[in-house]
Protein backbone atom coordinates (compact mmCIF):
# COMPACT_ATOMS: atom_id res chain seq x y z
CA UNK A 1 0.00 0.00 0.00
CA UNK A 2 1.24 3.47 -0.90
CA UNK A 3 1.30 5.96 1.94
CA UNK A 4 0.23 9.45 0.89
CA UNK A 5 1.43 12.54 2.72
CA UNK A 6 -1.90 14.38 2.92
CA UNK A 7 -0.31 17.42 4.52
CA UNK A 8 1.64 18.06 1.32
CA UNK A 9 -1.59 18.01 -0.70
CA UNK A 10 -3.39 20.39 1.67
CA UNK A 11 -0.78 23.16 1.64
CA UNK A 12 -1.58 26.58 0.34
CA UNK A 13 0.61 27.67 -2.56
CA UNK A 14 1.02 30.86 -4.54
CA UNK A 15 -1.58 29.67 -7.08
CA UNK A 16 -3.78 27.76 -4.63
CA UNK A 17 -4.33 30.79 -2.40
CA UNK A 18 -7.40 29.46 -0.61
CA UNK A 19 -7.00 31.56 2.53
CA UNK A 20 -7.91 34.72 0.61
CA UNK A 21 -11.12 36.41 1.69
CA UNK A 22 -12.98 35.73 -1.56
CA UNK A 23 -12.50 31.96 -1.40
CA UNK A 24 -13.11 31.77 2.33
CA UNK A 25 -16.34 33.75 1.91
CA UNK A 26 -17.51 31.38 -0.85
CA UNK A 27 -16.78 28.29 1.27
CA UNK A 28 -18.59 29.84 4.22
CA UNK A 29 -21.65 30.97 2.25
CA UNK A 30 -22.01 27.61 0.52
CA UNK A 31 -21.52 25.80 3.86
CA UNK A 32 -19.15 23.37 2.20
CA UNK A 33 -17.28 22.68 5.45
CA UNK A 34 -20.51 21.32 6.92
CA UNK A 35 -20.70 18.56 4.29
CA UNK A 36 -19.24 15.07 4.29
CA UNK A 37 -16.20 14.38 2.10
CA UNK A 38 -18.17 13.11 -0.91
CA UNK A 39 -20.47 16.14 -0.97
CA UNK A 40 -17.59 18.59 -0.45
CA UNK A 41 -16.01 17.20 -3.61
CA UNK A 42 -19.31 17.05 -5.50
CA UNK A 43 -20.37 20.58 -4.59
CA UNK A 44 -17.05 22.27 -5.25
CA UNK A 45 -16.75 20.41 -8.57
CA UNK A 46 -20.29 21.38 -9.59
CA UNK A 47 -19.59 25.01 -8.69
CA UNK A 48 -16.48 25.19 -10.87
CA UNK A 49 -18.11 23.27 -13.71
CA UNK A 50 -21.46 25.07 -13.70
CA UNK A 51 -20.86 28.54 -12.29
CA UNK A 52 -17.43 29.41 -13.65
CA UNK A 53 -17.86 30.04 -17.37
CA UNK A 54 -15.49 28.67 -20.01
CA UNK A 55 -13.04 31.27 -21.28
CA UNK A 56 -9.35 32.02 -21.57
CA UNK A 57 -7.87 34.01 -18.71
CA UNK A 58 -4.91 36.29 -19.20
CA UNK A 59 -2.54 33.42 -18.34
CA UNK A 60 -2.49 29.80 -17.19
CA UNK A 61 -0.56 30.69 -14.05
CA UNK A 62 -3.03 32.97 -12.30
CA UNK A 63 -4.21 32.41 -8.75
CA UNK A 64 -7.39 30.64 -7.79
CA UNK A 65 -8.62 33.92 -6.36
CA UNK A 66 -8.16 35.61 -9.75
CA UNK A 67 -10.08 32.84 -11.54
CA UNK A 68 -12.92 33.31 -9.08
CA UNK A 69 -12.81 37.10 -9.60
CA UNK A 70 -12.80 36.63 -13.40
CA UNK A 71 -15.76 34.27 -13.19
CA UNK A 72 -14.40 32.22 -16.09
CA UNK A 73 -11.52 29.93 -16.93
CA UNK A 74 -10.34 27.13 -19.13
CA UNK A 75 -9.28 23.64 -18.08
CA UNK A 76 -6.05 24.73 -16.36
CA UNK A 77 -7.36 27.75 -14.52
CA UNK A 78 -10.59 26.02 -13.54
CA UNK A 79 -8.38 23.20 -12.25
CA UNK A 80 -6.45 25.69 -10.13
CA UNK A 81 -9.67 27.02 -8.64
CA UNK A 82 -11.04 23.50 -8.06
CA UNK A 83 -7.87 22.41 -6.27
CA UNK A 84 -7.88 25.53 -4.09
CA UNK A 85 -11.52 24.96 -3.14
CA UNK A 86 -10.82 21.31 -2.30
CA UNK A 87 -7.88 22.23 -0.11
CA UNK A 88 -9.96 24.98 1.51
CA UNK A 89 -12.42 22.30 2.68
CA UNK A 90 -9.62 19.98 3.81
CA UNK A 91 -9.68 17.59 0.84
CA UNK A 92 -6.11 16.69 -0.18
CA UNK A 93 -5.50 16.93 -3.92
CA UNK A 94 -2.81 17.32 -6.55
CA UNK A 95 -2.59 17.68 -10.31
CA UNK A 96 -1.01 15.41 -12.88
CA UNK A 97 -0.51 17.22 -16.15
CA UNK A 98 1.32 17.38 -19.47
CA UNK A 99 1.89 19.89 -22.26
CA UNK A 100 0.32 19.58 -25.70
CA UNK A 101 1.13 21.59 -28.79
CA UNK A 102 -1.56 23.77 -30.34
CA UNK A 103 -1.35 21.78 -33.59
CA UNK A 104 -2.75 18.72 -31.79
CA UNK A 105 -5.88 20.69 -30.98
CA UNK A 106 -6.61 21.63 -34.59
CA UNK A 107 -10.11 20.46 -35.43
CA UNK A 108 -11.15 20.20 -31.78
CA UNK A 109 -11.04 24.00 -31.64
CA UNK A 110 -11.83 26.17 -34.63
CA UNK A 111 -12.03 29.79 -35.70
CA UNK A 112 -11.52 32.49 -33.11
CA UNK A 113 -10.91 30.02 -30.26
CA UNK A 114 -8.15 28.17 -32.14
CA UNK A 115 -6.58 31.39 -33.41
CA UNK A 116 -6.34 32.80 -29.87
CA UNK A 117 -5.30 29.60 -28.12
CA UNK A 118 -1.71 29.54 -26.80
CA UNK A 119 0.99 27.69 -28.77
CA UNK A 120 1.40 25.16 -25.98
CA UNK A 121 -1.29 24.16 -23.54
CA UNK A 122 -0.52 22.67 -20.15
CA UNK A 123 -3.10 19.97 -19.46
C-alpha positions as CSV (number, residue, x, y, z in Angstrom):
1,X,0.0,0.0,0.0
2,X,1.2,3.5,-0.9
3,X,1.3,6.0,1.9
4,X,0.2,9.4,0.9
5,X,1.4,12.5,2.7
6,X,-1.9,14.4,2.9
7,X,-0.3,17.4,4.5
8,X,1.6,18.1,1.3
9,X,-1.6,18.0,-0.7
10,X,-3.4,20.4,1.7
11,X,-0.8,23.2,1.6
12,X,-1.6,26.6,0.3
13,X,0.6,27.7,-2.6
14,X,1.0,30.9,-4.5
15,X,-1.6,29.7,-7.1
16,X,-3.8,27.8,-4.6
17,X,-4.3,30.8,-2.4
18,X,-7.4,29.5,-0.6
19,X,-7.0,31.6,2.5
20,X,-7.9,34.7,0.6
21,X,-11.1,36.4,1.7
22,X,-13.0,35.7,-1.6
23,X,-12.5,32.0,-1.4
24,X,-13.1,31.8,2.3
25,X,-16.3,33.7,1.9
26,X,-17.5,31.4,-0.9
27,X,-16.8,28.3,1.3
28,X,-18.6,29.8,4.2
29,X,-21.6,31.0,2.3
30,X,-22.0,27.6,0.5
31,X,-21.5,25.8,3.9
32,X,-19.1,23.4,2.2
33,X,-17.3,22.7,5.4
34,X,-20.5,21.3,6.9
35,X,-20.7,18.6,4.3
36,X,-19.2,15.1,4.3
37,X,-16.2,14.4,2.1
38,X,-18.2,13.1,-0.9
39,X,-20.5,16.1,-1.0
40,X,-17.6,18.6,-0.4
41,X,-16.0,17.2,-3.6
42,X,-19.3,17.0,-5.5
43,X,-20.4,20.6,-4.6
44,X,-17.0,22.3,-5.3
45,X,-16.8,20.4,-8.6
46,X,-20.3,21.4,-9.6
47,X,-19.6,25.0,-8.7
48,X,-16.5,25.2,-10.9
49,X,-18.1,23.3,-13.7
50,X,-21.5,25.1,-13.7
51,X,-20.9,28.5,-12.3
52,X,-17.4,29.4,-13.7
53,X,-17.9,30.0,-17.4
54,X,-15.5,28.7,-20.0
55,X,-13.0,31.3,-21.3
56,X,-9.3,32.0,-21.6
57,X,-7.9,34.0,-18.7
58,X,-4.9,36.3,-19.2
59,X,-2.5,33.4,-18.3
60,X,-2.5,29.8,-17.2
61,X,-0.6,30.7,-14.0
62,X,-3.0,33.0,-12.3
63,X,-4.2,32.4,-8.8
64,X,-7.4,30.6,-7.8
65,X,-8.6,33.9,-6.4
66,X,-8.2,35.6,-9.8
67,X,-10.1,32.8,-11.5
68,X,-12.9,33.3,-9.1
69,X,-12.8,37.1,-9.6
70,X,-12.8,36.6,-13.4
71,X,-15.8,34.3,-13.2
72,X,-14.4,32.2,-16.1
73,X,-11.5,29.9,-16.9
74,X,-10.3,27.1,-19.1
75,X,-9.3,23.6,-18.1
76,X,-6.1,24.7,-16.4
77,X,-7.4,27.7,-14.5
78,X,-10.6,26.0,-13.5
79,X,-8.4,23.2,-12.3
80,X,-6.4,25.7,-10.1
81,X,-9.7,27.0,-8.6
82,X,-11.0,23.5,-8.1
83,X,-7.9,22.4,-6.3
84,X,-7.9,25.5,-4.1
85,X,-11.5,25.0,-3.1
86,X,-10.8,21.3,-2.3
87,X,-7.9,22.2,-0.1
88,X,-10.0,25.0,1.5
89,X,-12.4,22.3,2.7
90,X,-9.6,20.0,3.8
91,X,-9.7,17.6,0.8
92,X,-6.1,16.7,-0.2
93,X,-5.5,16.9,-3.9
94,X,-2.8,17.3,-6.5
95,X,-2.6,17.7,-10.3
96,X,-1.0,15.4,-12.9
97,X,-0.5,17.2,-16.2
98,X,1.3,17.4,-19.5
99,X,1.9,19.9,-22.3
100,X,0.3,19.6,-25.7
101,X,1.1,21.6,-28.8
102,X,-1.6,23.8,-30.3
103,X,-1.4,21.8,-33.6
104,X,-2.8,18.7,-31.8
105,X,-5.9,20.7,-31.0
106,X,-6.6,21.6,-34.6
107,X,-10.1,20.5,-35.4
108,X,-11.2,20.2,-31.8
109,X,-11.0,24.0,-31.6
110,X,-11.8,26.2,-34.6
111,X,-12.0,29.8,-35.7
112,X,-11.5,32.5,-33.1
113,X,-10.9,30.0,-30.3
114,X,-8.1,28.2,-32.1
115,X,-6.6,31.4,-33.4
116,X,-6.3,32.8,-29.9
117,X,-5.3,29.6,-28.1
118,X,-1.7,29.5,-26.8
119,X,1.0,27.7,-28.8
120,X,1.4,25.2,-26.0
121,X,-1.3,24.2,-23.5
122,X,-0.5,22.7,-20.2
123,X,-3.1,20.0,-19.5
